[in-house]
């Protein structure tokens, strides 16, 4: 990400994601999301492989679109998995635990309102 156009693109996307976190995520998830975005952008800062950067930007731009759609669709966080996704039993268990924790976080956030 060292070339000027790549740097401008990265900074613009990074700032946009942090602004979206501030406006669309509950405080508990905002902190986690901000740390993750920061970590990923730092990890890819020195990358010069166009293929890697295209995938990196593409994934984060998709996430950006999801956050933007969240407010316009009035939906919650995340999205439904396609029916044809194959997962191991361990992955299903992890996903279930993640769902439970997200629901708990959502309930605790609403209780303080």
C-alpha positions, 0 to 999 in steps of 0.5 A, a space after each residue: 500500500 505504499 504507492 500514493 493512490 493505494 495509500 489514499 484508497 486505504 486511508 479513505 476506506 479506513 476512515 469510512 469504516 471507523 465512521 460507520 462503526 461510530 454511527 451504526 454499531 453498538 459501543 461493545 461492537 464498535 470497540 471490537 470492530 475498530 480494533 479489528 479494522 486497525 489490525 487488518 489495515 496495519 497487517 496489509 500496510 506493506 503489501 505490494 501484491 496487486 492480487 492480495 490488495 484487490 481481495 483486501 479492498 474488495 472484502 472491506 468494501 463489501 463490509 462497508 456496503 453491509 454497514 451502509 445497508 444496515 441503516 437503510 434496510 432497518 436490519 440488524 447486524 450480519 446476514 443470513 448464510 446461503 443454504 449451500 454453505 458447508 460447515 463442520 460440526 465445530 464451525 456450527 458450534 462456534 457460530 452458535 456461541 457467537 450468535 448467543 454472545 451477540 444476542 447477549 450484547 444486544 440485550 445488555 445494550 438495550 437495557 441501558 437505554 
